[in-house]
Amino acid sequence: SEEPNVSWQWHVGEGDEEKIKAGRGDIAVTTLKDVKKGEELYKCYGWGPAWDIATNYGFVPRLQKERWECSVIPLFPAVLDLAPDKIATPNQISKDETSLDLLLESNYGVLVKAVQAAVEAANEIEARQKSGGSGNKREDQTTDRPSQLDRLEVVSLFRPPPALTANDFPFARRQPCVVVGTKIGVSDQITSSNQQYHREALKKVLPAYRAAASAIAQLRLNHKNGDSSSSIQASQMAMAAASLDKGTDWDEAALKLIRLGINDRIQTIKGDGIAASTWLAKSTTVRRLDEISLQHRQFRADMSSDIREAELNVLHTLYNELNTLA
């Protein structure tokens, strides 16, 4: 519930962590407000995105008014066009000479580590600037934004292979994505009223996409110079992440990457939904399952649908916010 009336904790002997892990011992329940006899008890499980709550507790929180929710946005395009200003010949395409498959960990792994290092460097630079001799007193802003959303978190999620390389590598790939969160509402009016949180969400992840845009620019320059084996300069990525490289508008490049990533993720989620519906339909018509098994599959399908809906809510909200920044 979004309005808990009790809290609880395991009541076991001091240092008896093994019993807690095994789920043994008594639970001490403490009321947080007056509770009438026969009234249902509600406990807060702590904040977490829909997918996390579903994994750990087996349900998706109902959106009563508004809540913090998360999605992920791909950090890089699935297939990077190394020469976007040129039309590749069929021979070049067949030899994969003008593109880079960034769903292969051998290609994206080093880039993700470089992005994370660049963001850490940018954060250190920002901290030094704020604590420097500006003489300005730092404003103490009060927010209910979950602290987990203040750090850069990159996760790799499975997704189908891109069509361009599906024949050569017909296995599911993993795509590096950045976790992003904002406050969503049950209505467009409530969601719009939380614009400050949407902009803050984009601001939090912007350094990562500046660094990614710098890496992409370097990969394309190396390709143009016929030196694809040259390494990516981490220092340039850090300069871009910290907005210290004034020669290029890295904000514009980063926002373009975010927009492309949101569209990509939306299409992936919709594809997952179609696949899930197909799986459920087959399980109910082809296989002979008992009623309990069918109910269990329906429950899993409904919960997965709720998770996808929550993530799509975040993605559409942030995409709309991007349009106001354009």
C-alpha positions as CSV (number, residue, x, y, z in Angstrom):
1,S,0.0,0.0,0.0
2,E,1.1,3.6,-0.6
3,E,-0.3,4.5,2.9
4,P,1.0,1.9,5.3
5,N,-0.5,1.7,8.8
6,V,2.0,-0.8,10.3
7,S,5.7,-1.7,10.2
8,W,7.2,-5.0,11.1
9,Q,10.5,-6.7,11.8
10,W,11.8,-10.1,12.7
11,H,11.9,-10.6,16.4
12,V,14.7,-13.1,17.1
13,G,17.7,-13.2,19.4
14,E,20.5,-10.8,19.0
15,G,22.9,-11.9,16.2
16,D,20.6,-14.7,15.1
17,E,20.9,-13.7,11.4
18,E,20.6,-17.3,10.2
19,K,17.0,-17.6,11.5
20,I,16.1,-14.4,9.7
21,K,17.6,-15.6,6.5
22,A,15.7,-18.9,6.8
23,G,12.4,-17.0,7.6
24,R,12.1,-18.4,11.1
25,G,11.2,-16.5,14.3
26,D,8.4,-14.2,15.3
27,I,7.5,-11.0,13.6
28,A,6.9,-7.9,15.7
29,V,4.2,-5.7,14.2
30,T,4.0,-2.0,15.2
31,T,1.1,0.3,14.3
32,L,1.9,3.6,12.7
33,K,-1.6,5.1,13.3
34,D,-4.8,4.1,15.0
35,V,-6.1,0.9,13.6
36,K,-9.7,-0.3,14.1
37,K,-10.6,-3.9,14.9
38,G,-11.0,-5.8,11.7
39,E,-9.2,-3.2,9.6
40,E,-6.7,-4.5,7.0
41,L,-3.1,-4.0,7.8
42,Y,-0.8,-2.4,5.2
43,K,3.0,-2.5,5.2
44,C,5.4,-0.5,3.1
45,Y,8.0,-2.7,1.4
46,G,10.2,0.2,0.8
47,W,10.7,1.9,-2.6
48,G,11.6,0.0,-5.6
49,P,10.7,0.0,-9.3
50,A,8.0,-2.3,-10.5
51,W,10.3,-5.0,-11.8
52,D,12.2,-5.1,-8.5
53,I,9.0,-5.4,-6.4
54,A,7.6,-8.0,-8.7
55,T,10.8,-10.1,-8.5
56,N,11.2,-9.9,-4.7
57,Y,7.5,-9.9,-3.6
58,G,5.5,-11.3,-6.5
59,F,3.3,-8.3,-7.2
60,V,3.3,-4.9,-8.8
61,P,2.3,-1.8,-6.7
62,R,-0.9,-0.3,-7.9
63,L,-0.6,3.4,-9.0
64,Q,-3.1,5.1,-6.7
65,K,-2.1,8.7,-7.4
66,E,1.6,9.0,-8.1
67,R,4.8,7.2,-7.4
68,W,8.4,7.0,-8.4
69,E,9.1,4.6,-11.1
70,C,12.0,3.5,-13.3
71,S,12.8,2.5,-16.8
72,V,16.0,1.8,-18.7
73,I,17.3,3.6,-21.8
74,P,19.9,2.0,-24.1
75,L,23.2,3.7,-23.8
76,F,24.2,3.1,-27.4
77,P,22.3,2.2,-30.6
78,A,22.1,-1.5,-31.3
79,V,24.1,-1.1,-34.5
80,L,26.3,2.0,-34.9
81,D,26.5,3.5,-38.4
82,L,30.2,4.4,-38.7
83,A,29.7,6.5,-41.8
84,P,26.3,8.2,-41.4
85,D,27.1,10.7,-44.1
86,K,27.8,8.1,-46.8
87,I,25.8,5.5,-48.5
88,A,27.4,2.1,-48.0
89,T,27.8,-0.3,-51.0
90,P,26.2,-3.7,-50.8
91,N,29.7,-5.2,-50.6
92,Q,30.6,-3.0,-47.7
93,I,27.3,-3.9,-45.9
94,S,27.9,-7.7,-46.5
95,K,31.4,-7.4,-45.0
96,D,30.1,-5.3,-42.1
97,E,32.6,-2.6,-42.9
98,T,30.5,0.5,-42.1
99,S,28.7,-0.6,-39.0
100,L,29.5,-1.8,-35.5
101,D,27.3,-4.3,-33.6
102,L,27.0,-2.8,-30.1
103,L,24.9,-5.7,-28.8
104,L,28.1,-7.8,-28.6
105,E,29.8,-7.5,-25.3
106,S,33.2,-7.6,-27.0
107,N,32.3,-4.3,-28.7
108,Y,30.3,-2.5,-26.0
109,G,32.1,-3.7,-22.8
110,V,35.1,-1.4,-23.0
111,L,32.8,1.5,-24.0
112,V,30.5,1.1,-21.0
113,K,33.5,1.0,-18.6
114,A,34.9,4.2,-20.3
115,V,31.5,5.9,-19.9
116,Q,31.3,5.0,-16.2
117,A,34.9,6.3,-15.6
118,A,34.0,9.5,-17.5
119,V,31.0,10.1,-15.4
120,E,33.0,9.5,-12.2
121,A,35.5,12.1,-13.4
122,A,32.8,14.6,-14.3
123,N,31.2,14.1,-10.8
124,E,34.6,14.8,-9.2
125,I,35.1,17.9,-11.3
126,E,31.6,19.2,-10.4
127,A,32.2,18.5,-6.7
128,R,35.4,20.5,-6.8
129,Q,33.7,23.4,-8.6
130,K,30.9,23.5,-6.0
131,S,33.3,23.4,-3.1
132,G,35.7,25.9,-4.7
133,G,36.1,29.6,-4.1
134,S,32.7,30.6,-5.6
135,G,31.6,31.9,-2.2
136,N,28.0,30.8,-2.9
137,K,26.3,29.0,-0.2
138,R,24.9,25.7,-1.5
139,E,21.2,25.5,-1.5
140,D,19.8,22.7,0.6
141,Q,17.0,21.2,-1.6
142,T,14.5,18.9,0.0
143,T,13.2,16.1,-2.3
144,D,11.6,12.7,-1.9
145,R,13.6,11.4,-4.8
146,P,14.9,7.9,-4.0
147,S,18.7,8.0,-3.3
148,Q,19.2,5.0,-5.6
149,L,18.4,7.2,-8.6
150,D,21.2,9.6,-7.8
151,R,24.0,7.2,-8.9
152,L,24.7,6.0,-12.4
153,E,23.5,2.4,-12.9
154,V,24.1,0.5,-16.1
155,V,22.4,-2.8,-16.6
156,S,22.6,-5.3,-19.6
157,L,19.2,-6.6,-20.7
158,F,18.5,-9.4,-23.2
159,R,16.9,-8.4,-26.5
160,P,16.6,-9.9,-30.0
161,P,19.6,-9.5,-32.3
162,P,19.4,-6.6,-34.8
163,A,18.2,-7.6,-38.3
164,L,21.5,-6.5,-39.9
165,T,23.5,-9.2,-38.0
166,A,20.8,-11.7,-37.1
167,N,21.8,-14.2,-39.7
168,D,25.5,-14.3,-38.7
169,F,24.8,-14.2,-35.0
170,P,21.2,-15.6,-34.4
171,F,21.3,-15.5,-30.6
172,A,19.8,-13.2,-28.1
173,R,22.0,-10.2,-27.2
174,R,22.5,-8.1,-24.2
175,Q,22.1,-4.3,-24.5
176,P,23.7,-1.9,-22.0
177,C,21.1,0.5,-20.6
178,V,21.0,3.3,-18.1
179,V,18.5,3.2,-15.3
180,V,16.4,6.4,-15.2
181,G,13.5,7.3,-12.8
182,T,10.9,9.9,-12.3
183,K,7.5,10.4,-10.7
184,I,4.6,9.2,-12.7
185,G,0.9,9.8,-12.0
186,V,-2.5,8.2,-12.8
187,S,-3.4,11.2,-15.0
188,D,-1.6,13.4,-17.5
189,Q,-2.3,16.3,-15.3
190,I,-0.5,14.8,-12.3
191,T,2.3,13.6,-14.5
192,S,2.7,17.1,-16.0
193,S,2.8,18.7,-12.5
194,N,5.9,16.7,-11.8
195,Q,7.9,18.3,-14.6
196,Q,10.7,19.2,-12.3
197,Y,11.3,15.5,-11.5
198,H,11.3,14.6,-15.2
199,R,13.9,17.3,-16.0
200,E,16.0,16.2,-13.0
201,A,15.8,12.6,-14.3
202,L,17.2,13.6,-17.6
203,K,19.8,15.8,-16.0
204,K,21.1,12.9,-13.9
205,V,21.8,10.7,-16.9
206,L,23.0,13.4,-19.2
207,P,26.7,13.1,-18.4
208,A,26.6,9.4,-19.3
209,Y,25.1,10.1,-22.7
210,R,27.5,13.0,-23.3
211,A,30.4,10.5,-22.8
212,A,28.7,8.0,-25.0
213,A,28.3,10.6,-27.8
214,S,32.0,11.4,-27.5
215,A,32.9,7.7,-27.8
216,I,30.6,7.4,-30.9
217,A,32.2,10.5,-32.5
218,Q,35.7,9.1,-31.9
219,L,34.7,5.7,-33.4
220,R,33.4,7.4,-36.5
221,L,36.4,9.7,-36.9
222,N,38.7,6.6,-36.6
223,H,36.7,4.9,-39.3
224,K,36.9,8.0,-41.5
225,N,40.6,8.1,-41.1
226,G,40.9,4.4,-41.9
227,D,42.3,3.6,-38.5
228,S,39.5,1.6,-36.8
229,S,42.0,0.0,-34.5
230,S,42.8,3.3,-32.7
231,S,41.7,3.4,-29.1
232,I,39.1,5.7,-27.7
233,Q,40.4,8.6,-25.6
234,A,38.9,8.4,-22.1
235,S,40.0,12.0,-21.4
236,Q,37.9,13.3,-24.3
237,M,34.9,11.4,-23.0
238,A,35.4,12.8,-19.5
239,M,35.7,16.4,-20.9
240,A,32.4,15.8,-22.8
241,A,30.7,14.3,-19.7
242,A,31.7,17.4,-17.6
243,S,30.7,19.8,-20.4
244,L,34.3,21.2,-20.5
245,D,34.7,20.6,-24.2
246,K,33.2,23.8,-25.7
247,G,34.1,22.8,-29.3
248,T,31.1,20.5,-29.5
249,D,27.5,20.8,-28.3
250,W,27.5,17.5,-26.4
251,D,24.2,18.2,-24.8
252,E,22.5,18.2,-28.2
253,A,24.3,14.9,-29.1
254,A,23.4,13.4,-25.7
255,L,19.7,14.3,-26.0
256,K,19.6,12.8,-29.5
257,L,21.1,9.6,-28.1
258,I,18.5,9.6,-25.3
259,R,15.6,10.1,-27.8
260,L,16.8,7.3,-30.0
261,G,17.3,5.1,-27.0
262,I,13.8,5.7,-25.7
263,N,12.3,4.9,-29.1
264,D,14.4,1.7,-29.2
265,R,13.4,0.6,-25.7
266,I,9.7,1.3,-26.4
267,Q,9.8,-0.9,-29.5
268,T,11.6,-3.7,-27.5
269,I,9.0,-3.6,-24.8
270,K,6.1,-3.7,-27.3
271,G,7.8,-6.7,-29.0
272,D,8.1,-8.4,-25.6
273,G,4.4,-7.8,-25.0
274,I,3.5,-9.4,-28.3
275,A,5.7,-12.4,-27.6
276,A,4.2,-12.8,-24.1
277,S,0.6,-12.7,-25.5
278,T,1.6,-15.3,-28.1
279,W,3.1,-17.5,-25.4
280,L,0.0,-17.2,-23.3
281,A,-2.4,-18.0,-26.2
282,K,-0.4,-21.1,-27.1
283,S,-0.2,-22.4,-23.6
284,T,-4.0,-22.2,-23.2
285,T,-4.9,-23.7,-26.6
286,V,-2.2,-26.1,-27.5
287,R,-1.0,-27.6,-24.2
288,R,-3.3,-29.5,-21.9
289,L,-2.8,-27.8,-18.6
290,D,-4.8,-28.0,-15.4
291,E,-6.8,-25.0,-14.2
292,I,-4.2,-24.1,-11.5
293,S,-1.4,-24.1,-14.1
294,L,-3.4,-21.9,-16.4
295,Q,-4.2,-19.5,-13.6
296,H,-0.5,-19.3,-12.7
297,R,0.4,-18.5,-16.3
298,Q,-2.2,-15.9,-16.5
299,F,-1.0,-14.3,-13.3
300,R,2.6,-14.2,-14.6
301,A,1.4,-12.7,-17.9
302,D,-0.7,-10.0,-16.1
303,M,2.2,-9.1,-13.7
304,S,4.6,-8.8,-16.7
305,S,2.1,-6.6,-18.5
306,D,1.9,-4.3,-15.4
307,I,5.7,-4.0,-15.4
308,R,5.8,-3.1,-19.0
309,E,3.1,-0.6,-18.5
310,A,5.0,1.1,-15.7
311,E,8.2,1.3,-17.7
312,L,6.3,2.6,-20.8
313,N,4.8,5.3,-18.6
314,V,8.2,6.5,-17.6
315,L,9.6,6.4,-21.2
316,H,6.6,8.3,-22.7
317,T,6.8,10.9,-19.9
318,L,10.5,11.5,-20.5
319,Y,10.1,11.6,-24.3
320,N,7.5,14.3,-23.9
321,E,9.8,16.2,-21.7
322,L,12.6,16.0,-24.3
323,N,10.3,17.6,-26.8
324,T,9.9,20.6,-24.5
325,L,13.7,21.0,-24.3
326,A,14.1,20.9,-28.0
